[in-house]
Each structure stands twice: as structure tokens, then as C-alpha cells.
Amino acid sequence: MAAASSSSSSAASMGLDFEHEKVPHVLAVDDSFVDRKIIEKLLIKSACKVTTAEDGHGALELLGLADGQQNFANTVSNVNMIITDYCMPGMTGYELLKRVKESPKGKEIPVVVVSSENIPSRIEKCLEEGAEEFLLKPLRQADVKKLKCHLSEFRNPNDEGRICLGR
């Protein structure tokens, strides 16, 4: 089983109270501990609740989408976005994207794929499969602000259906 963590407690220590305020919940998936921590810190700084997984299989378990999954005790609810690395052992970010988009439960969740490699055919393949964005590492705070535009539950009615909270 892949390790997973939720950062509402560390965010609460930063003065962000996720229990009483409706905030975006993002599932960050990356096999690199350092990259997971960078994504997590950027998202928390942007007032997001963050749950992390170290691989695609762990993400599917957290989402309740794993093959033959019968135990749903460790699943997370109300994920508003998934950010996944493309290159991971066992299951690539592209394969995770496909599994999420094929699922009735997950098909509406925006998925963002990130990679340190700028390979146009890979980018095109992910976007065609339904990724909202394909971003290059290292992620920056400006990237995270841009991503908030895809969080459908947090839209600004004065912004023609797109929120762009970071603007």
C-alpha cells in the first residue's frame, strides 16, 4: 500500500482552518518525496487542503477506484483536483489519468499532469485524454494560481464559469 497523507493539520498550524471553511481539496501524486512536498507547500500557500500519494495505485485507492477495492476506510472524499507526475513506476500519470476519466465517480475531477520532460507527443496525448493542463516542473506559485481556474466547485459567477482565484 502506498503512503498517503493529508495536510489539513499542517495547514491549520499556518492559520488555515479547513474544517470550518470550504476550500479546494487537491490530491497530489508523485513518486518523488521532494516533488510531493514542493507541490504540497505551494497548494497549502494557496489555501488548498492537500492529500498526497506516492504512486498511481495509491491514488486510485484513496479515490476508491482501485481494482477489486472493497475496503473504503482510507478513501478521501470531495477531491476537487488531481495533480499527478507523468513518470512514476508501476503506473504512469497518463495511466492514472485514463483510469480516473473512465470512472463514473472520477470523470468530473480535473486532472493536471506534470513532468520535468517537455515531450510534445506526451503533452498532446494527456490533453487528448482529458487532462486540464500539462505543466513542466518545477512548479511555481504562479502555476498553482493558474490551476485554481479549473476547480469547478469554486467558480466565480462573475467570471463566465472560470474562477481563477489567483488573479
LOVEXFI-192817 format. One record per residue (C-alpha): residue in one letter; chain; y, z, x. Coordinates in Angstrom, 2 decimals. Layout:
<node residuo="A" cadena="A" north="Y" up="Z" east="X"/>
...
***
This chain:
<node residuo="M" cadena="A" north="0.00" up="0.00" east="0.00"/>
<node residuo="A" cadena="A" north="3.41" up="-0.94" east="1.31"/>
<node residuo="A" cadena="A" north="6.03" up="1.70" east="1.81"/>
<node residuo="A" cadena="A" north="8.86" up="1.82" east="-0.66"/>
<node residuo="S" cadena="A" north="11.92" up="3.95" east="-1.01"/>
<node residuo="S" cadena="A" north="14.81" up="4.39" east="-3.38"/>
<node residuo="S" cadena="A" north="18.27" up="5.17" east="-2.09"/>
<node residuo="S" cadena="A" north="19.91" up="6.80" east="-5.03"/>
<node residuo="S" cadena="A" north="19.73" up="10.17" east="-3.27"/>
<node residuo="S" cadena="A" north="21.39" up="8.93" east="-0.08"/>
<node residuo="A" cadena="A" north="23.98" up="7.15" east="-2.18"/>
<node residuo="A" cadena="A" north="24.61" up="10.32" east="-4.18"/>
<node residuo="S" cadena="A" north="25.41" up="12.09" east="-0.93"/>
<node residuo="M" cadena="A" north="28.05" up="9.41" east="-0.38"/>
<node residuo="G" cadena="A" north="29.69" up="10.31" east="-3.69"/>
<node residuo="L" cadena="A" north="27.96" up="7.65" east="-5.78"/>
<node residuo="D" cadena="A" north="26.22" up="9.19" east="-8.79"/>
<node residuo="F" cadena="A" north="23.64" up="6.69" east="-10.06"/>
<node residuo="E" cadena="A" north="22.13" up="8.99" east="-12.67"/>
<node residuo="H" cadena="A" north="25.24" up="9.10" east="-14.86"/>
<node residuo="E" cadena="A" north="26.77" up="5.72" east="-14.17"/>
<node residuo="K" cadena="A" north="25.35" up="2.28" east="-14.84"/>
<node residuo="V" cadena="A" north="25.12" up="0.48" east="-11.51"/>
<node residuo="P" cadena="A" north="23.20" up="-2.58" east="-10.32"/>
<node residuo="H" cadena="A" north="19.66" up="-1.86" east="-9.11"/>
<node residuo="V" cadena="A" north="18.52" up="-4.12" east="-6.26"/>
<node residuo="L" cadena="A" north="15.03" up="-4.42" east="-4.80"/>
<node residuo="A" cadena="A" north="15.34" up="-5.28" east="-1.08"/>
<node residuo="V" cadena="A" north="12.21" up="-6.74" east="0.54"/>
<node residuo="D" cadena="A" north="11.94" up="-7.24" east="4.30"/>
<node residuo="D" cadena="A" north="9.19" up="-6.57" east="6.85"/>
<node residuo="S" cadena="A" north="11.81" up="-5.57" east="9.43"/>
<node residuo="F" cadena="A" north="12.82" up="-1.91" east="9.13"/>
<node residuo="V" cadena="A" north="16.20" up="-2.63" east="10.76"/>
<node residuo="D" cadena="A" north="16.98" up="-5.52" east="8.41"/>
<node residuo="R" cadena="A" north="15.93" up="-3.43" east="5.37"/>
<node residuo="K" cadena="A" north="18.31" up="-0.66" east="6.48"/>
<node residuo="I" cadena="A" north="21.17" up="-3.11" east="7.02"/>
<node residuo="I" cadena="A" north="20.70" up="-4.62" east="3.54"/>
<node residuo="E" cadena="A" north="20.35" up="-1.15" east="2.03"/>
<node residuo="K" cadena="A" north="23.57" up="0.14" east="3.63"/>
<node residuo="L" cadena="A" north="25.54" up="-2.96" east="2.58"/>
<node residuo="L" cadena="A" north="24.32" up="-2.64" east="-1.01"/>
<node residuo="I" cadena="A" north="24.99" up="1.09" east="-1.21"/>
<node residuo="K" cadena="A" north="28.50" up="0.47" east="0.13"/>
<node residuo="S" cadena="A" north="28.92" up="-1.94" east="-2.80"/>
<node residuo="A" cadena="A" north="27.83" up="0.78" east="-5.26"/>
<node residuo="C" cadena="A" north="24.30" up="-0.50" east="-5.87"/>
<node residuo="K" cadena="A" north="21.14" up="1.51" east="-6.31"/>
<node residuo="V" cadena="A" north="18.57" up="0.22" east="-3.82"/>
<node residuo="T" cadena="A" north="14.79" up="0.32" east="-3.74"/>
<node residuo="T" cadena="A" north="13.08" up="-1.15" east="-0.68"/>
<node residuo="A" cadena="A" north="9.67" up="-2.67" east="0.02"/>
<node residuo="E" cadena="A" north="8.30" up="-3.79" east="3.38"/>
<node residuo="D" cadena="A" north="6.45" up="-6.85" east="2.09"/>
<node residuo="G" cadena="A" north="5.92" up="-9.14" east="-0.90"/>
<node residuo="H" cadena="A" north="2.80" up="-7.35" east="-2.11"/>
<node residuo="G" cadena="A" north="4.66" up="-4.03" east="-2.13"/>
<node residuo="A" cadena="A" north="7.49" up="-5.65" east="-4.10"/>
<node residuo="L" cadena="A" north="5.05" up="-7.01" east="-6.70"/>
<node residuo="E" cadena="A" north="3.51" up="-3.55" east="-7.06"/>
<node residuo="L" cadena="A" north="6.94" up="-1.98" east="-7.56"/>
<node residuo="L" cadena="A" north="7.72" up="-4.60" east="-10.20"/>
<node residuo="G" cadena="A" north="4.36" up="-4.10" east="-11.93"/>
<node residuo="L" cadena="A" north="3.39" up="-7.71" east="-11.17"/>
<node residuo="A" cadena="A" north="0.57" up="-7.25" east="-8.64"/>
<node residuo="D" cadena="A" north="-2.75" up="-8.99" east="-9.34"/>
<node residuo="G" cadena="A" north="-5.01" up="-6.71" east="-11.36"/>
<node residuo="Q" cadena="A" north="-2.47" up="-3.89" east="-11.29"/>
<node residuo="Q" cadena="A" north="-3.48" up="-1.07" east="-13.60"/>
<node residuo="N" cadena="A" north="-1.51" up="1.83" east="-12.15"/>
<node residuo="F" cadena="A" north="2.17" up="1.58" east="-13.05"/>
<node residuo="A" cadena="A" north="3.16" up="5.08" east="-11.91"/>
<node residuo="N" cadena="A" north="5.07" up="3.79" east="-8.86"/>
<node residuo="T" cadena="A" north="6.83" up="0.89" east="-10.54"/>
<node residuo="V" cadena="A" north="10.61" up="0.63" east="-10.75"/>
<node residuo="S" cadena="A" north="12.41" up="-0.34" east="-13.91"/>
<node residuo="N" cadena="A" north="15.60" up="-2.20" east="-14.57"/>
<node residuo="V" cadena="A" north="15.78" up="-4.16" east="-11.33"/>
<node residuo="N" cadena="A" north="18.83" up="-6.40" east="-11.61"/>
<node residuo="M" cadena="A" north="18.25" up="-8.44" east="-8.45"/>
<node residuo="I" cadena="A" north="15.70" up="-9.00" east="-5.70"/>
<node residuo="I" cadena="A" north="16.76" up="-9.79" east="-2.14"/>
<node residuo="T" cadena="A" north="13.84" up="-10.94" east="-0.01"/>
<node residuo="D" cadena="A" north="13.34" up="-12.11" east="3.54"/>
<node residuo="Y" cadena="A" north="11.71" up="-15.52" east="3.78"/>
<node residuo="C" cadena="A" north="9.44" up="-14.91" east="6.79"/>
<node residuo="M" cadena="A" north="7.11" up="-11.98" east="6.15"/>
<node residuo="P" cadena="A" north="3.42" up="-11.51" east="6.94"/>
<node residuo="G" cadena="A" north="0.93" up="-11.72" east="4.09"/>
<node residuo="M" cadena="A" north="3.31" up="-13.23" east="1.54"/>
<node residuo="T" cadena="A" north="6.47" up="-15.18" east="2.31"/>
<node residuo="G" cadena="A" north="9.68" up="-14.68" east="0.41"/>
<node residuo="Y" cadena="A" north="9.09" up="-18.10" east="-1.13"/>
<node residuo="E" cadena="A" north="5.69" up="-16.99" east="-2.45"/>
<node residuo="L" cadena="A" north="7.26" up="-13.80" east="-3.83"/>
<node residuo="L" cadena="A" north="9.98" up="-15.88" east="-5.49"/>
<node residuo="K" cadena="A" north="7.34" up="-18.08" east="-7.15"/>
<node residuo="R" cadena="A" north="5.35" up="-15.09" east="-8.41"/>
<node residuo="V" cadena="A" north="8.43" up="-13.42" east="-9.86"/>
<node residuo="K" cadena="A" north="9.68" up="-16.60" east="-11.56"/>
<node residuo="E" cadena="A" north="6.19" up="-17.35" east="-13.02"/>
<node residuo="S" cadena="A" north="6.11" up="-13.91" east="-14.66"/>
<node residuo="P" cadena="A" north="7.49" up="-13.38" east="-18.17"/>
<node residuo="K" cadena="A" north="8.65" up="-9.93" east="-17.03"/>
<node residuo="G" cadena="A" north="10.38" up="-11.14" east="-13.88"/>
<node residuo="K" cadena="A" north="11.61" up="-14.66" east="-14.57"/>
<node residuo="E" cadena="A" north="15.10" up="-13.49" east="-15.55"/>
<node residuo="I" cadena="A" north="15.61" up="-11.38" east="-12.43"/>
<node residuo="P" cadena="A" north="17.89" up="-13.17" east="-9.95"/>
<node residuo="V" cadena="A" north="16.19" up="-13.63" east="-6.57"/>
<node residuo="V" cadena="A" north="18.08" up="-14.15" east="-3.32"/>
<node residuo="V" cadena="A" north="16.20" up="-15.33" east="-0.24"/>
<node residuo="V" cadena="A" north="17.49" up="-14.51" east="3.24"/>
<node residuo="S" cadena="A" north="16.40" up="-15.84" east="6.61"/>
<node residuo="S" cadena="A" north="17.51" up="-15.96" east="10.22"/>
<node residuo="E" cadena="A" north="16.43" up="-19.61" east="10.35"/>
<node residuo="N" cadena="A" north="18.64" up="-22.37" east="8.96"/>
<node residuo="I" cadena="A" north="16.00" up="-24.88" east="7.85"/>
<node residuo="P" cadena="A" north="17.40" up="-27.22" east="5.16"/>
<node residuo="S" cadena="A" north="14.00" up="-28.11" east="3.65"/>
<node residuo="R" cadena="A" north="13.16" up="-24.40" east="3.29"/>
<node residuo="I" cadena="A" north="16.53" up="-23.68" east="1.68"/>
<node residuo="E" cadena="A" north="16.14" up="-26.58" east="-0.75"/>
<node residuo="K" cadena="A" north="12.58" up="-25.54" east="-1.66"/>
<node residuo="C" cadena="A" north="13.69" up="-21.99" east="-2.50"/>
<node residuo="L" cadena="A" north="16.67" up="-23.12" east="-4.57"/>
<node residuo="E" cadena="A" north="14.49" up="-25.61" east="-6.48"/>
<node residuo="E" cadena="A" north="12.01" up="-22.82" east="-7.25"/>
<node residuo="G" cadena="A" north="14.77" up="-20.73" east="-8.81"/>
<node residuo="A" cadena="A" north="16.45" up="-18.70" east="-6.06"/>
<node residuo="E" cadena="A" north="20.05" up="-17.89" east="-6.93"/>
<node residuo="E" cadena="A" north="21.12" up="-18.05" east="-3.30"/>
<node residuo="F" cadena="A" north="19.72" up="-18.62" east="0.18"/>
<node residuo="L" cadena="A" north="21.67" up="-16.65" east="2.76"/>
<node residuo="L" cadena="A" north="21.44" up="-16.55" east="6.54"/>
<node residuo="K" cadena="A" north="21.00" up="-13.30" east="8.44"/>
<node residuo="P" cadena="A" north="22.64" up="-11.16" east="9.44"/>
<node residuo="L" cadena="A" north="24.05" up="-10.33" east="6.03"/>
<node residuo="R" cadena="A" north="27.65" up="-9.17" east="5.85"/>
<node residuo="Q" cadena="A" north="29.58" up="-7.22" east="3.24"/>
<node residuo="A" cadena="A" north="31.16" up="-10.47" east="2.03"/>
<node residuo="D" cadena="A" north="27.66" up="-11.82" east="1.27"/>
<node residuo="V" cadena="A" north="26.86" up="-8.77" east="-0.85"/>
<node residuo="K" cadena="A" north="30.12" up="-9.09" east="-2.79"/>
<node residuo="K" cadena="A" north="29.25" up="-12.73" east="-3.47"/>
<node residuo="L" cadena="A" north="25.81" up="-11.72" east="-4.78"/>
<node residuo="K" cadena="A" north="27.24" up="-9.50" east="-7.48"/>
<node residuo="C" cadena="A" north="28.20" up="-12.70" east="-9.30"/>
<node residuo="H" cadena="A" north="24.50" up="-13.13" east="-10.16"/>
<node residuo="L" cadena="A" north="23.97" up="-9.75" east="-11.80"/>
<node residuo="S" cadena="A" north="23.84" up="-10.82" east="-15.46"/>
<node residuo="E" cadena="A" north="23.85" up="-7.27" east="-16.84"/>
<node residuo="F" cadena="A" north="27.17" up="-6.54" east="-15.14"/>
<node residuo="R" cadena="A" north="29.19" up="-9.58" east="-16.17"/>
<node residuo="N" cadena="A" north="32.91" up="-9.50" east="-16.78"/>
<node residuo="P" cadena="A" north="33.61" up="-11.15" east="-20.17"/>
<node residuo="N" cadena="A" north="36.92" up="-12.47" east="-18.81"/>
<node residuo="D" cadena="A" north="35.14" up="-14.32" east="-16.01"/>
<node residuo="E" cadena="A" north="33.33" up="-17.00" east="-18.01"/>
<node residuo="G" cadena="A" north="29.92" up="-15.36" east="-17.69"/>
<node residuo="R" cadena="A" north="30.05" up="-14.59" east="-13.97"/>
<node residuo="I" cadena="A" north="31.06" up="-11.19" east="-12.74"/>
<node residuo="C" cadena="A" north="31.99" up="-11.49" east="-9.08"/>
<node residuo="L" cadena="A" north="32.75" up="-7.75" east="-8.88"/>
<node residuo="G" cadena="A" north="33.67" up="-8.15" east="-5.26"/>
<node residuo="R" cadena="A" north="36.73" up="-10.28" east="-5.96"/>
***
